[in-house]
Amino acid sequence: MFRLQTHIPTAILAGLIFFFGFHALTGERGLLATRQRIATLAADQAELIALQQERAELEIRSRFLRDESLSADLLEERAHVLLGFVDPRDYVIRSTPDRG
């Protein structure tokens, strides 16, 4: 019995070292998950760039819809899209959306 009690702290310490070592390698932020984190980061950065470009385009379009700098072309385009109004001199080609 005395010999078993002297090995219990060593066994507990070995178990803790194994536990933390295992999770350091295979855990969510472990060494083996580095590639996945890098791929996720690259995808998120690409999405951020696309969203920043979309925001810049929307800011430009919204600037032209303000009262002090109203663009007739943009106003006509929005009326066409939202209300279906078309200039009588325009040619309209209707198409159905692809349902793939």
Distance bins in CASP14 RR format, pairs under 12 A and 6 or more apart:
PFRMAT RR
TARGET T0000
AUTHOR 0000-0000-0000
RMODE 2
METHOD distances of the structure
MODEL  1
1 7 0 0 0 0 0 1 0 0 0 0 0
1 8 0 0 0 0 0 1 0 0 0 0 0
2 8 0 0 0 0 0 1 0 0 0 0 0
3 10 0 0 0 0 0 1 0 0 0 0 0
4 10 0 0 0 0 0 1 0 0 0 0 0
4 11 0 0 0 0 1 0 0 0 0 0 0
5 11 0 0 0 0 0 1 0 0 0 0 0
5 12 0 0 0 0 0 1 0 0 0 0 0
7 13 0 0 0 0 0 1 0 0 0 0 0
7 14 0 0 0 0 1 0 0 0 0 0 0
8 14 0 0 0 0 0 1 0 0 0 0 0
8 15 0 0 0 0 0 1 0 0 0 0 0
9 15 0 0 0 0 0 1 0 0 0 0 0
9 16 0 0 0 0 0 1 0 0 0 0 0
10 16 0 0 0 0 0 1 0 0 0 0 0
10 17 0 0 0 0 0 1 0 0 0 0 0
11 17 0 0 0 0 0 1 0 0 0 0 0
11 18 0 0 0 0 0 1 0 0 0 0 0
12 18 0 0 0 0 0 1 0 0 0 0 0
12 19 0 0 0 0 0 1 0 0 0 0 0
13 19 0 0 0 0 0 1 0 0 0 0 0
13 20 0 0 0 0 0 1 0 0 0 0 0
14 20 0 0 0 0 0 1 0 0 0 0 0
14 21 0 0 0 0 0 1 0 0 0 0 0
15 21 0 0 0 0 1 0 0 0 0 0 0
15 22 0 0 0 0 1 0 0 0 0 0 0
16 22 0 0 0 0 0 1 0 0 0 0 0
16 23 0 0 0 0 0 1 0 0 0 0 0
17 23 0 0 0 0 0 1 0 0 0 0 0
17 24 0 0 0 0 0 1 0 0 0 0 0
18 24 0 0 0 0 0 1 0 0 0 0 0
18 25 0 0 0 0 0 1 0 0 0 0 0
19 25 0 0 0 0 0 1 0 0 0 0 0
19 26 0 0 0 0 0 1 0 0 0 0 0
19 27 0 0 0 0 0 1 0 0 0 0 0
20 26 0 0 0 0 0 1 0 0 0 0 0
20 27 0 0 0 0 0 1 0 0 0 0 0
20 30 0 0 0 0 0 1 0 0 0 0 0
21 27 0 0 0 0 1 0 0 0 0 0 0
21 30 0 0 0 0 1 0 0 0 0 0 0
21 31 0 0 0 0 1 0 0 0 0 0 0
21 32 0 0 0 0 0 1 0 0 0 0 0
22 30 0 0 0 0 1 0 0 0 0 0 0
22 31 0 0 0 0 0 1 0 0 0 0 0
22 32 0 0 0 0 0 1 0 0 0 0 0
23 29 0 0 0 0 1 0 0 0 0 0 0
23 30 1 0 0 1 0 0 0 0 0 0 0
23 31 0 0 0 0 0 1 0 0 0 0 0
23 32 0 0 0 0 0 1 0 0 0 0 0
23 33 0 0 0 0 0 1 0 0 0 0 0
24 30 1 0 1 0 0 0 0 0 0 0 0
24 31 1 0 0 1 0 0 0 0 0 0 0
24 32 0 0 0 0 1 0 0 0 0 0 0
24 33 0 0 0 0 0 1 0 0 0 0 0
24 34 0 0 0 0 0 1 0 0 0 0 0
25 31 1 0 1 0 0 0 0 0 0 0 0
25 32 1 0 1 0 0 0 0 0 0 0 0
25 33 0 0 0 0 1 0 0 0 0 0 0
25 34 0 0 0 0 0 1 0 0 0 0 0
26 32 1 0 1 0 0 0 0 0 0 0 0
26 33 1 0 0 1 0 0 0 0 0 0 0
26 34 0 0 0 0 0 1 0 0 0 0 0
26 36 0 0 0 0 0 1 0 0 0 0 0
27 33 1 0 0 1 0 0 0 0 0 0 0
27 34 0 0 0 0 0 1 0 0 0 0 0
27 36 0 0 0 0 0 1 0 0 0 0 0
27 37 0 0 0 0 0 1 0 0 0 0 0
28 34 0 0 0 0 0 1 0 0 0 0 0
28 36 0 0 0 0 1 0 0 0 0 0 0
28 37 0 0 0 0 1 0 0 0 0 0 0
28 40 0 0 0 0 0 1 0 0 0 0 0
29 36 0 0 0 0 0 1 0 0 0 0 0
29 37 1 0 0 1 0 0 0 0 0 0 0
29 40 0 0 0 0 0 1 0 0 0 0 0
30 36 0 0 0 0 1 0 0 0 0 0 0
30 37 0 0 0 0 1 0 0 0 0 0 0
31 37 0 0 0 0 0 1 0 0 0 0 0
33 39 0 0 0 0 0 1 0 0 0 0 0
33 40 0 0 0 0 1 0 0 0 0 0 0
34 40 0 0 0 0 0 1 0 0 0 0 0
34 41 0 0 0 0 0 1 0 0 0 0 0
35 41 0 0 0 0 0 1 0 0 0 0 0
35 42 0 0 0 0 0 1 0 0 0 0 0
36 42 0 0 0 0 0 1 0 0 0 0 0
36 43 0 0 0 0 0 1 0 0 0 0 0
37 43 0 0 0 0 0 1 0 0 0 0 0
37 44 0 0 0 0 0 1 0 0 0 0 0
38 44 0 0 0 0 0 1 0 0 0 0 0
38 45 0 0 0 0 0 1 0 0 0 0 0
39 45 0 0 0 0 0 1 0 0 0 0 0
39 46 0 0 0 0 0 1 0 0 0 0 0
40 46 0 0 0 0 0 1 0 0 0 0 0
40 47 0 0 0 0 0 1 0 0 0 0 0
41 47 0 0 0 0 0 1 0 0 0 0 0
41 48 0 0 0 0 0 1 0 0 0 0 0
42 48 0 0 0 0 0 1 0 0 0 0 0
42 49 0 0 0 0 0 1 0 0 0 0 0
43 49 0 0 0 0 0 1 0 0 0 0 0
43 50 0 0 0 0 0 1 0 0 0 0 0
44 50 0 0 0 0 0 1 0 0 0 0 0
44 51 0 0 0 0 0 1 0 0 0 0 0
45 51 0 0 0 0 0 1 0 0 0 0 0
45 52 0 0 0 0 0 1 0 0 0 0 0
46 52 0 0 0 0 0 1 0 0 0 0 0
46 53 0 0 0 0 0 1 0 0 0 0 0
47 53 0 0 0 0 0 1 0 0 0 0 0
47 54 0 0 0 0 0 1 0 0 0 0 0
48 54 0 0 0 0 0 1 0 0 0 0 0
48 55 0 0 0 0 0 1 0 0 0 0 0
49 55 0 0 0 0 0 1 0 0 0 0 0
49 56 0 0 0 0 0 1 0 0 0 0 0
50 56 0 0 0 0 0 1 0 0 0 0 0
50 57 0 0 0 0 0 1 0 0 0 0 0
51 57 0 0 0 0 0 1 0 0 0 0 0
51 58 0 0 0 0 0 1 0 0 0 0 0
52 58 0 0 0 0 0 1 0 0 0 0 0
52 59 0 0 0 0 0 1 0 0 0 0 0
53 59 0 0 0 0 0 1 0 0 0 0 0
53 60 0 0 0 0 0 1 0 0 0 0 0
54 60 0 0 0 0 0 1 0 0 0 0 0
54 61 0 0 0 0 0 1 0 0 0 0 0
55 61 0 0 0 0 0 1 0 0 0 0 0
55 62 0 0 0 0 0 1 0 0 0 0 0
56 62 0 0 0 0 0 1 0 0 0 0 0
56 63 0 0 0 0 0 1 0 0 0 0 0
57 63 0 0 0 0 0 1 0 0 0 0 0
57 64 0 0 0 0 0 1 0 0 0 0 0
58 64 0 0 0 0 0 1 0 0 0 0 0
58 65 0 0 0 0 0 1 0 0 0 0 0
59 65 0 0 0 0 0 1 0 0 0 0 0
59 66 0 0 0 0 0 1 0 0 0 0 0
60 66 0 0 0 0 0 1 0 0 0 0 0
60 69 0 0 0 0 0 1 0 0 0 0 0
60 71 0 0 0 0 0 1 0 0 0 0 0
60 74 0 0 0 0 1 0 0 0 0 0 0
61 69 0 0 0 0 0 1 0 0 0 0 0
61 71 0 0 0 0 1 0 0 0 0 0 0
61 73 0 0 0 0 0 1 0 0 0 0 0
61 74 1 0 0 1 0 0 0 0 0 0 0
61 75 0 0 0 0 0 1 0 0 0 0 0
61 77 0 0 0 0 1 0 0 0 0 0 0
61 78 0 0 0 0 1 0 0 0 0 0 0
61 81 0 0 0 0 0 1 0 0 0 0 0
62 69 0 0 0 0 0 1 0 0 0 0 0
62 70 0 0 0 0 0 1 0 0 0 0 0
62 71 0 0 0 0 0 1 0 0 0 0 0
62 74 0 0 0 0 1 0 0 0 0 0 0
62 78 0 0 0 0 0 1 0 0 0 0 0
63 69 1 0 0 1 0 0 0 0 0 0 0
63 70 0 0 0 0 0 1 0 0 0 0 0
63 71 0 0 0 0 1 0 0 0 0 0 0
63 74 0 0 0 0 1 0 0 0 0 0 0
64 70 1 0 0 1 0 0 0 0 0 0 0
64 71 1 1 0 0 0 0 0 0 0 0 0
64 72 0 0 0 0 1 0 0 0 0 0 0
64 73 0 0 0 0 1 0 0 0 0 0 0
64 74 1 0 1 0 0 0 0 0 0 0 0
64 75 0 0 0 0 1 0 0 0 0 0 0
64 76 0 0 0 0 0 1 0 0 0 0 0
64 77 0 0 0 0 0 1 0 0 0 0 0
64 78 0 0 0 0 1 0 0 0 0 0 0
65 71 1 0 0 1 0 0 0 0 0 0 0
65 72 0 0 0 0 0 1 0 0 0 0 0
65 73 0 0 0 0 0 1 0 0 0 0 0
65 74 1 0 0 1 0 0 0 0 0 0 0
65 75 1 0 0 1 0 0 0 0 0 0 0
65 76 0 0 0 0 0 1 0 0 0 0 0
65 77 0 0 0 0 0 1 0 0 0 0 0
65 78 1 0 0 1 0 0 0 0 0 0 0
65 79 0 0 0 0 0 1 0 0 0 0 0
65 82 0 0 0 0 0 1 0 0 0 0 0
66 74 0 0 0 0 0 1 0 0 0 0 0
66 75 0 0 0 0 0 1 0 0 0 0 0
67 75 0 0 0 0 0 1 0 0 0 0 0
69 75 0 0 0 0 0 1 0 0 0 0 0
70 76 0 0 0 0 0 1 0 0 0 0 0
70 78 0 0 0 0 0 1 0 0 0 0 0
71 77 0 0 0 0 1 0 0 0 0 0 0
71 78 0 0 0 0 1 0 0 0 0 0 0
72 78 0 0 0 0 0 1 0 0 0 0 0
72 79 0 0 0 0 0 1 0 0 0 0 0
72 87 0 0 0 0 0 1 0 0 0 0 0
73 79 0 0 0 0 0 1 0 0 0 0 0
73 80 0 0 0 0 0 1 0 0 0 0 0
73 87 0 0 0 0 0 1 0 0 0 0 0
74 80 0 0 0 0 0 1 0 0 0 0 0
74 81 0 0 0 0 0 1 0 0 0 0 0
75 81 0 0 0 0 0 1 0 0 0 0 0
75 82 0 0 0 0 0 1 0 0 0 0 0
75 83 0 0 0 0 0 1 0 0 0 0 0
75 85 0 0 0 0 0 1 0 0 0 0 0
76 82 0 0 0 0 0 1 0 0 0 0 0
76 83 0 0 0 0 0 1 0 0 0 0 0
76 84 0 0 0 0 0 1 0 0 0 0 0
76 85 0 0 0 0 1 0 0 0 0 0 0
76 86 0 0 0 0 1 0 0 0 0 0 0
76 87 1 0 0 1 0 0 0 0 0 0 0
76 89 0 0 0 0 0 1 0 0 0 0 0
76 90 0 0 0 0 1 0 0 0 0 0 0
77 83 0 0 0 0 0 1 0 0 0 0 0
77 84 0 0 0 0 0 1 0 0 0 0 0
77 85 0 0 0 0 0 1 0 0 0 0 0
77 86 0 0 0 0 0 1 0 0 0 0 0
77 87 0 0 0 0 0 1 0 0 0 0 0
77 90 0 0 0 0 0 1 0 0 0 0 0
78 84 0 0 0 0 0 1 0 0 0 0 0
78 85 0 0 0 0 1 0 0 0 0 0 0
79 85 1 0 1 0 0 0 0 0 0 0 0
79 86 0 0 0 0 1 0 0 0 0 0 0
79 87 0 0 0 0 1 0 0 0 0 0 0
79 90 0 0 0 0 0 1 0 0 0 0 0
80 86 1 0 1 0 0 0 0 0 0 0 0
80 87 0 0 0 0 1 0 0 0 0 0 0
80 90 0 0 0 0 1 0 0 0 0 0 0
80 92 0 0 0 0 1 0 0 0 0 0 0
84 90 0 0 0 0 0 1 0 0 0 0 0
84 92 0 0 0 0 1 0 0 0 0 0 0
84 94 0 0 0 0 0 1 0 0 0 0 0
85 92 0 0 0 0 0 1 0 0 0 0 0
86 92 1 0 1 0 0 0 0 0 0 0 0
86 93 0 0 0 0 0 1 0 0 0 0 0
86 94 0 0 0 0 0 1 0 0 0 0 0
END
